[in-house]
Amino acid sequence: MDEAGAPLNLATMFEAVADVLGDRVILSHAGIDHTYRDLEARANRLARVLRELGIGPNDHVAVHLRNRIEYVETVLACLKLRAVPINVNYRFTPAELQYLYADSDSVVLIIGEADLPAALDAAADCPQLRDVLVLGPVGGDAGPAAPDLAAHRAAADTAGVSLHDYAALTAAQSEQRLGIARSADDQMIIYTGGTTGYPKGVQWRHEDLYFAALSGANLRGEPRRTVTELVSAARASDEVRPLIVIPPLMHGNAIFSVLIALLAGTHRVIVDKFDPAAILALVDRYDAMGMTVVGDGMARPLLDQMRLPGAPDVSRIEVIGSGGALLSDEVKAGIQHFAPKVRFIDSFGSTETGQDGVLESGPGGIKYAVAKHPDLRLVGDDLQPVGVGEEGNFARLGHVPLGYYNDPVKTAETFRMIEGRRAAVLGDRGRLTEDGRIVFLGRGSTCINTGGEKVFPEEVEQALKAHPQVGDAIVVGVPDERMGSAVAAVIAPTGARGTLAPGEEAELTASITAHCREVLAGYKVPRHYRYVPAATRTASGKADYRWAARQFESPGT
């Protein structure tokens, strides 16, 4: 709470900034620029709709939307009501959707019509879900097209839910703000990606989320610690060139980037879908300062687009941020050829900790500077600090989540007490160096144990992607009679359009293996390969390790 008594509540902070920066353009999508005043009015109208549907403090609203302006206004409307927005992966099957809707106890669902059939199939087993607000396709200045609710009425009746036209309901509401007293203890739940199992709902207090995941609305220095300070900094911000937000907003890093912008007064452009040509056209149209990606899975196709004749000039790009996956040196060097001023910022962290640190490289070559959060520790299984040269688990102290929604057992395992402070201890592993730095090794849940040696997929993937003929790579462990597990790699060769001939596979495998032996210990070098036209990644760009493991289930492994 600041000195004037205003809580560090995300909705309250947004409203305070919107009150002084009403005419500033803050979000752009589908060719339309939205000011604070416009976004505030849209969120207020939806908040009134939700209130009429019985939504109030601590009620859960499932946000099953692809990237569009309504995603942001839905999150804001929920926060204004002290309700809890629930992010939904639009790639989920009905069975996965049923799990998420039920696990989250969502009572209202907001969804695009294209995804409605799968949602209604799932809703049949979610008795707590009662109302569904449906959006038609994204429109122009007139807003989204009207959905055909009649076509889905029978399925809705079977599922026991009521369908509503989102645009029609909101258009009939007042844009005036509701007078609701809020708290820094209000919650926002972010469901994890679920790449290694069903997703978990991470419960954040607003104040903890603000400091841990939103960097206190200041990515360049000390956090803004009061609402008064926040508003003053936003008013003084001179960052007028926008950042292009490419990942899906259902992904924590993407919605966190937008929330930071809303509180800091900095412009963001939301991308509909991953289309490299369209994204570079947006960079050119808006003279964008930079963009956010998820590792090489997004950055490499953008680099390939930059290399095409007639591609837009990207030389004024100043920053490319990546969260959820590291950028390879090869891709960074390639992009720097077209954008010589660019700084790369690889953020590392998790849904449960926010941003734990960054790895930066800048102009004049790939030069690294590592900054870790002061509340980050490296501890052993006994939660005590590890010694120099020893491996341990990353632990984040201080502003951490309350726990996992509906999962007290996993909450007790993950959220512990260290140094007398609450801490999140996840599967990320690291090694402490003599100068006090922490070397990131990888996520423990994907760690491969081969003959007693630990191999972290991220390290091997980085080595593989440095090979000029490797476009993308995902590394997993496969059963091995002698070693327990063996390192295996799914490779998408550069320019691959189909299956490689046997002779080509053998030649490429020999070349990749020789390259890896120059940069990796022998036990880390892949023993098995599968070649595919494209590596499967999640909607947020992260490696799909379950898919990669399935590539080795057929004979010939």
DRENLUM-211782 format. One line per field, with one value per residue (C-alpha): x, y, z; residue number from 1; residue in one letter. Coordinates in steps of 0.2 Angstrom, whole numbers, always signed. Layout:
<pts>
X = (X:...) .
Y = (Y:...) .
Z = (Z:...) .
num = (NUM:...) .
residu = (a:...) .
</pts>
This chain:
<pts>
X = (+0:+7:+8:-9:-17:-19:-16:-4:-19:-17:-34:-32:-15:-21:-35:-23:-12:-27:-34:-19:-14:-32:-27:-11:-11:-7:-12:-14:-22:-29:-24:-33:-25:-33:-30:-31:-48:-54:-47:-54:-72:-71:-66:-79:-93:-88:-86:-104:-110:-100:-108:-125:-121:-117:-98:-90:-74:-65:-76:-67:-69:-61:-53:-53:-47:-34:-24:-36:-40:-55:-42:-34:-51:-57:-42:-45:-64:-61:-48:-59:-72:-60:-64:-50:-46:-41:-30:-35:-24:-35:-25:-32:-43:-60:-53:-39:-52:-64:-49:-45:-63:-66:-50:-51:-69:-73:-91:-91:-82:-77:-73:-71:-84:-72:-67:-84:-88:-74:-78:-96:-91:-80:-93:-105:-94:-92:-108:-101:-99:-116:-113:-103:-100:-96:-86:-87:-72:-61:-68:-63:-68:-86:-79:-81:-94:-109:-108:-121:-127:-142:-130:-123:-139:-142:-125:-126:-142:-134:-120:-131:-124:-132:-124:-123:-117:-102:-102:-121:-121:-106:-113:-128:-118:-112:-93:-93:-82:-89:-85:-76:-64:-50:-35:-17:-22:-34:-29:-24:-21:-10:-11:+6:+9:+7:+21:+26:+8:-8:-6:-7:-15:-3:-11:-3:-8:-8:+6:+17:+14:+17:+35:+40:+33:+30:+46:+37:+32:+51:+62:+77:+79:+71:+52:+39:+34:+19:+4:+10:+27:+20:+9:+23:+34:+21:+17:+36:+39:+46:+46:+34:+40:+30:+35:+27:+20:+21:+17:-1:-8:-13:+6:+12:+26:+15:+1:+15:+22:+6:+2:+19:+15:-2:+6:+21:+13:+22:+14:+12:+6:-3:+0:-15:-5:+13:+16:+34:+30:+15:+26:+40:+26:+20:+38:+40:+22:+25:+43:+44:+57:+58:+48:+45:+48:+49:+67:+73:+56:+50:+66:+73:+58:+59:+77:+73:+60:+73:+84:+71:+72:+61:+59:+56:+70:+72:+88:+80:+75:+83:+78:+72:+66:+64:+55:+52:+67:+84:+90:+105:+120:+118:+101:+107:+121:+110:+98:+112:+117:+100:+98:+115:+109:+99:+101:+95:+87:+84:+73:+73:+60:+44:+25:+29:+43:+41:+57:+72:+85:+91:+105:+109:+119:+122:+130:+148:+146:+137:+143:+134:+130:+120:+109:+100:+86:+93:+81:+87:+96:+104:+100:+102:+89:+90:+86:+104:+115:+126:+145:+156:+156:+140:+124:+107:+89:+84:+74:+65:+62:+50:+36:+31:+13:+2:+2:-6:-25:-34:-17:-12:+1:+10:+9:+18:+31:+35:+33:+44:+53:+71:+80:+64:+55:+43:+51:+47:+58:+56:+64:+77:+95:+110:+129:+137:+153:+168:+163:+146:+137:+124:+125:+108:+108:+90:+73:+75:+59:+66:+84:+91:+100:+112:+123:+123:+127:+115:+111:+100:+91:+93:+112:+111:+98:+109:+124:+113:+106:+123:+125:+122:+110:+99:+84:+76:+80:+71:+81:+73:+79:+74:+76:+93:+96:+114:+114:+96:+92:+101:+101:+90:+86:+72:+80:+71:+84:+86:+75:+68:+52:+50:+58:+77:+84:+93:+110:+106:+101:+117:+128:+119:+119:+138:+141:+130:+138:+155:+150:+142:+158:+168:+157:+149:+155:+154:+139:+129:+130:+114:+114:+98:+90:+74:+72:+56:+50:+46:+48:+31:+31:+17:+6:+18:+34:+40:+47:+34:+44:+30:+28:+47:+47:+34:+45:+56:+42:+42:+54:+72:+75) .
Y = (+0:+17:+32:+39:+23:+15:-4:-11:-19:-22:-14:+1:+4:+3:+15:+27:+28:+28:+44:+54:+46:+45:+50:+40:+25:+10:-6:-9:-24:-28:-11:-1:+9:+9:+23:+21:+30:+17:+2:+8:+10:-7:-15:-6:-11:-29:-28:-23:-37:-49:-42:-44:-62:-64:-62:-55:-56:-72:-79:-87:-83:-94:-83:-95:-82:-81:-65:-50:-34:-43:-54:-39:-30:-47:-48:-30:-32:-47:-38:-23:-34:-43:-59:-70:-73:-90:-92:-106:-115:-114:-129:-141:-155:-157:-169:-156:-142:-151:-154:-135:-129:-140:-139:-120:-119:-107:-101:-90:-94:-81:-88:-86:-95:-105:-114:-116:-133:-141:-130:-136:-154:-151:-141:-155:-162:-145:-142:-127:-118:-109:-94:-93:-76:-79:-68:-68:-66:-51:-36:-18:-2:-9:-23:-42:-50:-57:-75:-88:-93:-103:-115:-120:-119:-138:-142:-128:-135:-152:-145:-135:-118:-102:-93:-74:-63:-54:-39:-36:-37:-25:-12:-10:-6:+10:+14:+22:+14:+3:+9:-6:-6:-18:-26:-30:-48:-50:-64:-68:-86:-92:-110:-117:-123:-142:-148:-162:-165:-157:-138:-131:-115:-104:-92:-75:-60:-44:-36:-51:-53:-35:-36:-53:-55:-37:-30:-17:-9:-5:-16:-5:-2:-1:-6:+8:+5:+16:+21:+39:+34:+23:+36:+49:+37:+33:+51:+54:+39:+44:+27:+30:+17:+1:-17:-31:-45:-61:-75:-80:-69:-85:-88:-79:-70:-62:-56:-50:-40:-32:-28:-20:-9:-4:+1:+9:+19:+10:+5:-13:-21:-38:-50:-61:-76:-81:-75:-69:-59:-50:-47:-39:-28:-23:-18:-7:+0:+5:+8:-4:-3:-22:-38:-52:-70:-88:-94:-100:-107:-90:-81:-92:-91:-72:-72:-82:-69:-55:-64:-64:-51:-36:-39:-24:-14:-20:-10:+1:-13:-10:-25:-43:-52:-70:-79:-98:-103:-97:-89:-98:-88:-93:-85:-69:-67:-68:-56:-44:-43:-35:-26:-20:-10:-24:-30:-48:-51:-69:-69:-85:-89:-98:-95:-99:-86:-72:-66:-74:-65:-60:-65:-50:-48:-32:-24:-27:-46:-58:-52:-58:-49:-59:-52:-62:-57:-53:-65:-80:-93:-110:-123:-142:-154:-149:-131:-126:-115:-126:-124:-117:-130:-139:-141:-136:-131:-113:-105:-89:-80:-66:-61:-79:-86:-92:-110:-121:-119:-135:-144:-143:-158:-150:-133:-140:-148:-132:-118:-119:-108:-103:-90:-87:-82:-90:-97:-106:-121:-128:-141:-128:-134:-123:-123:-110:-103:-96:-78:-80:-82:-96:-106:-112:-130:-134:-140:-154:-162:-165:-170:-186:-198:-208:-220:-209:-193:-179:-171:-156:-155:-136:-137:-150:-141:-125:-135:-144:-127:-120:-133:-124:-138:-138:-127:-133:-147:-155:-167:-180:-196:-213:-230:-238:-256:-252:-234:-233:-218:-212:-194:-193:-178:-173:-162:-151:-148:-130:-129:-146:-149:-168:-184:-185:-199:-213:-207:-189:-194:-204:-190:-176:-187:-189:-171:-166:-179:-173:-155:-159:-169:-152:-143:-156:-170:-187:-193:-178:-181:-188:-207:-207:-195:-192:-180:-171:-156:-146:-148:-147:-134:-128:-112:-102:-108:-120:-137:-151:-164:-177:-176:-177:-193:-201:-199:-213:-225:-233:-247:-241:-231) .
Z = (+0:-4:+7:+1:+6:-12:-12:-25:-34:-52:-57:-45:-52:-70:-66:-58:-74:-86:-76:-81:-98:-106:-123:-124:-136:-126:-136:-155:-163:-180:-186:-173:-160:-142:-130:-111:-111:-124:-115:-98:-106:-114:-98:-88:-99:-98:-79:-78:-89:-78:-62:-69:-72:-54:-54:-39:-28:-30:-43:-58:-76:-89:-103:-118:-131:-145:-146:-148:-138:-129:-120:-112:-108:-100:-89:-83:-81:-70:-59:-58:-50:-39:-49:-55:-73:-78:-94:-106:-119:-135:-141:-128:-132:-125:-111:-107:-107:-95:-83:-83:-82:-68:-59:-59:-53:-67:-67:-83:-99:-112:-129:-148:-158:-168:-152:-145:-150:-141:-126:-125:-127:-111:-102:-101:-87:-78:-68:-60:-77:-80:-93:-109:-118:-136:-148:-167:-178:-176:-185:-189:-181:-179:-168:-169:-180:-172:-167:-173:-156:-164:-172:-155:-144:-144:-138:-125:-119:-117:-108:-96:-100:-106:-122:-123:-137:-129:-141:-139:-120:-118:-131:-120:-104:-97:-98:-81:-68:-54:-37:-29:-14:-18:-9:-13:-8:-23:-34:-51:-56:-70:-76:-81:-99:-95:-106:-94:-87:-83:-80:-62:-57:-49:-36:-35:-24:-34:-24:-26:-44:-47:-39:-45:-63:-68:-61:-52:-69:-72:-82:-81:-63:-46:-45:-42:-24:-23:-34:-33:-40:-53:-60:-60:-69:-82:-85:-88:-99:-116:-124:-139:-151:-147:-143:-154:-143:-153:-141:-136:-122:-113:-110:-94:-102:-115:-103:-91:-104:-108:-90:-87:-102:-95:-79:-86:-100:-114:-131:-136:-152:-151:-165:-171:-174:-178:-196:-199:-214:-206:-190:-200:-208:-191:-186:-201:-199:-181:-182:-168:-154:-153:-151:-139:-144:-136:-141:-158:-162:-166:-169:-182:-194:-192:-196:-212:-216:-214:-227:-241:-255:-252:-233:-222:-215:-197:-193:-180:-169:-152:-142:-144:-128:-126:-112:-109:-121:-124:-140:-149:-153:-171:-172:-162:-174:-189:-183:-178:-196:-200:-184:-178:-163:-156:-138:-134:-117:-112:-97:-86:-73:-71:-69:-50:-48:-61:-68:-59:-70:-87:-99:-110:-126:-136:-152:-156:-155:-144:-127:-111:-95:-83:-69:-56:-44:-27:-19:-30:-21:-25:-12:-10:-6:+12:+7:+13:+1:-10:-11:-25:-40:-33:-41:-33:-35:-39:-25:-26:-9:-5:-17:-22:-25:-12:-20:-32:-34:-28:-25:-7:-8:-23:-14:+1:-9:-19:-7:+8:+21:+18:+28:+38:+22:+10:-5:-21:-25:-42:-54:-61:-58:-57:-52:-41:-48:-39:-42:-35:-52:-55:-71:-77:-81:-85:-79:-67:-74:-91:-85:-92:-81:-93:-84:-68:-77:-78:-95:-96:-113:-115:-115:-129:-139:-139:-145:-159:-165:-167:-182:-198:-204:-189:-189:-173:-160:-145:-134:-123:-114:-121:-113:-114:-108:-102:-97:-91:-103:-118:-125:-141:-152:-164:-177:-190:-203:-211:-226:-224:-233:-231:-226:-229:-239:-229:-236:-232:-214:-211:-218:-208:-192:-194:-196:-181:-170:-174:-171:-154:-149:-150:-138:-127:-115:-124:-113:-118:-137:-144:-147:-157:-170:-178:-193:-195:-206:-191:-172:-163:-149:-138:-143:-132:-142:-128:-133:-132:-124:-123:-142:-144:-134:-144:-160:-153:-148:-166:-171:-176:-160) .
num = (1:2:3:4:5:6:7:8:9:10:11:12:13:14:15:16:17:18:19:20:21:22:23:24:25:26:27:28:29:30:31:32:33:34:35:36:37:38:39:40:41:42:43:44:45:46:47:48:49:50:51:52:53:54:55:56:57:58:59:60:61:62:63:64:65:66:67:68:69:70:71:72:73:74:75:76:77:78:79:80:81:82:83:84:85:86:87:88:89:90:91:92:93:94:95:96:97:98:99:100:101:102:103:104:105:106:107:108:109:110:111:112:113:114:115:116:117:118:119:120:121:122:123:124:125:126:127:128:129:130:131:132:133:134:135:136:137:138:139:140:141:142:143:144:145:146:147:148:149:150:151:152:153:154:155:156:157:158:159:160:161:162:163:164:165:166:167:168:169:170:171:172:173:174:175:176:177:178:179:180:181:182:183:184:185:186:187:188:189:190:191:192:193:194:195:196:197:198:199:200:201:202:203:204:205:206:207:208:209:210:211:212:213:214:215:216:217:218:219:220:221:222:223:224:225:226:227:228:229:230:231:232:233:234:235:236:237:238:239:240:241:242:243:244:245:246:247:248:249:250:251:252:253:254:255:256:257:258:259:260:261:262:263:264:265:266:267:268:269:270:271:272:273:274:275:276:277:278:279:280:281:282:283:284:285:286:287:288:289:290:291:292:293:294:295:296:297:298:299:300:301:302:303:304:305:306:307:308:309:310:311:312:313:314:315:316:317:318:319:320:321:322:323:324:325:326:327:328:329:330:331:332:333:334:335:336:337:338:339:340:341:342:343:344:345:346:347:348:349:350:351:352:353:354:355:356:357:358:359:360:361:362:363:364:365:366:367:368:369:370:371:372:373:374:375:376:377:378:379:380:381:382:383:384:385:386:387:388:389:390:391:392:393:394:395:396:397:398:399:400:401:402:403:404:405:406:407:408:409:410:411:412:413:414:415:416:417:418:419:420:421:422:423:424:425:426:427:428:429:430:431:432:433:434:435:436:437:438:439:440:441:442:443:444:445:446:447:448:449:450:451:452:453:454:455:456:457:458:459:460:461:462:463:464:465:466:467:468:469:470:471:472:473:474:475:476:477:478:479:480:481:482:483:484:485:486:487:488:489:490:491:492:493:494:495:496:497:498:499:500:501:502:503:504:505:506:507:508:509:510:511:512:513:514:515:516:517:518:519:520:521:522:523:524:525:526:527:528:529:530:531:532:533:534:535:536:537:538:539:540:541:542:543:544:545:546:547:548:549:550:551:552:553:554:555:556:557) .
residu = (m:d:e:a:g:a:p:l:n:l:a:t:m:f:e:a:v:a:d:v:l:g:d:r:v:i:l:s:h:a:g:i:d:h:t:y:r:d:l:e:a:r:a:n:r:l:a:r:v:l:r:e:l:g:i:g:p:n:d:h:v:a:v:h:l:r:n:r:i:e:y:v:e:t:v:l:a:c:l:k:l:r:a:v:p:i:n:v:n:y:r:f:t:p:a:e:l:q:y:l:y:a:d:s:d:s:v:v:l:i:i:g:e:a:d:l:p:a:a:l:d:a:a:a:d:c:p:q:l:r:d:v:l:v:l:g:p:v:g:g:d:a:g:p:a:a:p:d:l:a:a:h:r:a:a:a:d:t:a:g:v:s:l:h:d:y:a:a:l:t:a:a:q:s:e:q:r:l:g:i:a:r:s:a:d:d:q:m:i:i:y:t:g:g:t:t:g:y:p:k:g:v:q:w:r:h:e:d:l:y:f:a:a:l:s:g:a:n:l:r:g:e:p:r:r:t:v:t:e:l:v:s:a:a:r:a:s:d:e:v:r:p:l:i:v:i:p:p:l:m:h:g:n:a:i:f:s:v:l:i:a:l:l:a:g:t:h:r:v:i:v:d:k:f:d:p:a:a:i:l:a:l:v:d:r:y:d:a:m:g:m:t:v:v:g:d:g:m:a:r:p:l:l:d:q:m:r:l:p:g:a:p:d:v:s:r:i:e:v:i:g:s:g:g:a:l:l:s:d:e:v:k:a:g:i:q:h:f:a:p:k:v:r:f:i:d:s:f:g:s:t:e:t:g:q:d:g:v:l:e:s:g:p:g:g:i:k:y:a:v:a:k:h:p:d:l:r:l:v:g:d:d:l:q:p:v:g:v:g:e:e:g:n:f:a:r:l:g:h:v:p:l:g:y:y:n:d:p:v:k:t:a:e:t:f:r:m:i:e:g:r:r:a:a:v:l:g:d:r:g:r:l:t:e:d:g:r:i:v:f:l:g:r:g:s:t:c:i:n:t:g:g:e:k:v:f:p:e:e:v:e:q:a:l:k:a:h:p:q:v:g:d:a:i:v:v:g:v:p:d:e:r:m:g:s:a:v:a:a:v:i:a:p:t:g:a:r:g:t:l:a:p:g:e:e:a:e:l:t:a:s:i:t:a:h:c:r:e:v:l:a:g:y:k:v:p:r:h:y:r:y:v:p:a:a:t:r:t:a:s:g:k:a:d:y:r:w:a:a:r:q:f:e:s:p:g:t) .
</pts>
